[in-house]
Amino acid sequence: MTVLLRKFAYFVLLATVLCPLALAQEPAGEDAYQVIERTTDRVMTLVQEANAYADEDPERYFNELQTVLDEVVDFAYFSRAVMGPYASRKRYQSLSDEGKQELRGQVTRFTEVMRDGLVRTYGKGLLAFGGSRAEIQRPDGSQELGNRAEIRQLIYSDAPDPYVIEYQMRKGKDGQWRLRNLIVETINLGVIYRNQFQAAARDADGDINYVIDNWTTPEGEAEAG
């Protein structure tokens, strides 16, 4: 698993599995395929430009990368999914008013922790994969996407065969498509992080504040090698 995640550091940050911030508007009439294509182009351009300054000014790079991803990735949904039963509607409804307020604060805090960790960890790996070529697989003919879409993307690098990435997208009530999860080959990022969170919560005897305070996104998994 670690080897695959290292190789796929570039792709993970184009997407991955809570942030209630207002997101930039998509171009009118843009479908889920176009959202992924546009975001890929923006990230590749950003990475190419960052090669000239990232070593001296890494915060500029991370901030610009986060700006791009905030427009597309539903960090809020992804983070709640990672917290699993600890942030479920059933658990929320069982709590007192004070408990509900505490849980809302925990979800918000975990959103920021996870978003920052992903941007910094995988942002470093992106610099090593900026020369890859991406191709969206569109179905033949017209297809009604509804409110959900699974977009397949092929990533061509120096490997004999392209890597297959699956973006799980959903259209919100505002009509914007946002990424909710990412599958790289057979690796489901949402499942990986949810398992990590639940294992940490068990080790901490259910102390969610401790889990959030000590949450890490291992940098070793994002380094090229």
N, C-alpha and C positions, 0 to 999 in steps of 0.2 A: 504494500500500500504506500509506503513512504517513497519508494522509487517512482511510482506512478505520479504521486502528487508533486514531486520535484519536477518531473518532466512537464506536468500540466500547469505549472505556476502561471504561465502566461494566460491560459484560457480561464482559469478559475476567477481571476479578477475581472474579466469581462462580464462576469455575471454574479457569482454567488451572493446562498441560502441564506432593527426595527427602528425605523426612524420616521416620526410623524412630521418631518419638515416638508414644506411646500416644494414640489418638484417643477422643473422647467417644463413648458408646454412642448409637446411634440408637434412637428409639422402637420398641418391639416391633412387628414385622409391617410396618414401613415399606418401601415399594418405592422403586425408583429415581426415579420421578416425584415421589413425596412428598418425597424427599431434596432434589431441586432446588427444589421449591416452598417447603419449609421454609427452606432456605438463602437463597433469594431474599428471603423475607419478613424474615428476620433481618438481612440486609445492608441492605435498604431502611430498616428501623427504625433500625439503627445509623447510617446515613448521615444520616438526618433529625435524630437526636439530636446528631450530631457537628457539624452546622452551627453549633451554639451555643458550641462550645468548641475546635474543631479549630485555629483560628488561634493561640489562646493555648497549647494543649496538644496539639500534633500527635502526640507519642509515645503519648499515651493512645488516640488514634484508631487509629493503626497497630497498637498492641498488641491492641486489642479486635477489629479487623478480622482480624488474623492468627489470633486464637483461634477465630473463626467458621470461617475457611477451613481451618484445621488439622483440623477435624472431618470435612471433606468431600473436600478435594483430596489426592490421592496424590502429594505433592511428590516422594517418593523415586522412584517409578516414572517420573514426568515428567522429572526431572533426569537419570536414567540414559538415558532415551530421547533427550534433548537431546544428551548426550555421544556417543551413537551408537556407532560402532565403538571409540571410545576407552574405553568402559566395557562392552563386550560380554562375554558369557560366554566366547566363543572366545578373546578376548584375555586375559581373566582366567586361564583354564586354561593358557595358554602361558607365564605368568609364574612366576618363582621365588617362594618363600615370602615373601621380602622385597618382591618386586615386587607380589605380591597384597596385602600389608599396605599398601603405599603407595597402590595403586589404591583400596582401601576407604576410606582416609583422604581421597583426592581426591574420591570420590563424596560422602562425608559433608560435606566442606567446600563443594563446589559446591551441594549441596542447600541449605545455609544461605544461601549467597550469592544463589542464584536466588530462594529464598523471600522473603528480605528485600527484594531488588530489585523483585520483582513487587508485593509489598504496598505499598511506598512509592511506586513509580511510578504504578501504576494506582489506588491508594487516593486519590491526588489527583484523578484524573479522575472517580472515583465521586461526589465531592461535587457535580460539575456535572450529573450525570445522575440524581439521586435521585428526580426526579418522574416517571420513566418507569413504564409499566405492563407487567407481564409476564404471559404466558399460556402454559401448557403445552399442547402438542398431544398428547392421549391417543388411542390407536387405538380404533376402535369395537369393542365387545365385549371379552371377556377375552383376554389374551395372556400366554403363559408367557415370562418374560424370560430364564430361564436364569441364567447368570452374567455376561452382558454385555448392555448396553442402550445404544441411541442415542436420547437424549431431545431432541426438537425443542421450542424455546421461541420464541415471538413476542414481540418487544419493541416496544411502541408509545410513540412520543415525538411530536415535532412534525413528523416526516417523513410524506410522503403514504402510504407503505407501511411495514408493520412490518419490523424486522430479524429475520432468522432465525438462531437460535443452535442449534448441535448439541452436546450434551454426551455425550461418550463415557465411559460408566460401566462399572465392573466390580465384582462382588460378591467380597469376599475370603473366605478360609477361615473368618473369624470371623463371616461372614454380613452384614457391613456393606458398603453400596454406597459407592464412592468415585470421584471424578472423575479420569480419567487424561489426558484431552485435550479441547480445545475447538476447534470450527470456527465462525467468525463469517462468515456468508454463504459465501464461497469461501475464506476465509483460515484455514488450518490452523495454529494457534499452535505446535503441536509441531514441525511441519516448518520454520516460520520460525526458531525458536530453534535447531533442530538445524543448519540451514544456517549460521547465525551462528557457532555453536560450531566447526563444522568449518572454516569459512573462517579463524577466528581461530587455530585449531590449525595450519593450514597456514602461515599467516604467521609463527607462532612456531616453525616447524620441529618441531612435535610436542611442544613444551614445555607440557604440560597445566597444570602449576603456574602458569606465566605467564598462561595463558588464564583460569584461575580468579581469580587475583589481580587481573586487569584487566577482569573481566567487568562489563558495564554493561547495564542495561535503559534505553534512551533515554527520558528524561522527556518529551521533546518529542512522543513518540507517544501520551502519555497525557493531554495537555492538551486541553481542549475548545476548539473553534474553528471 
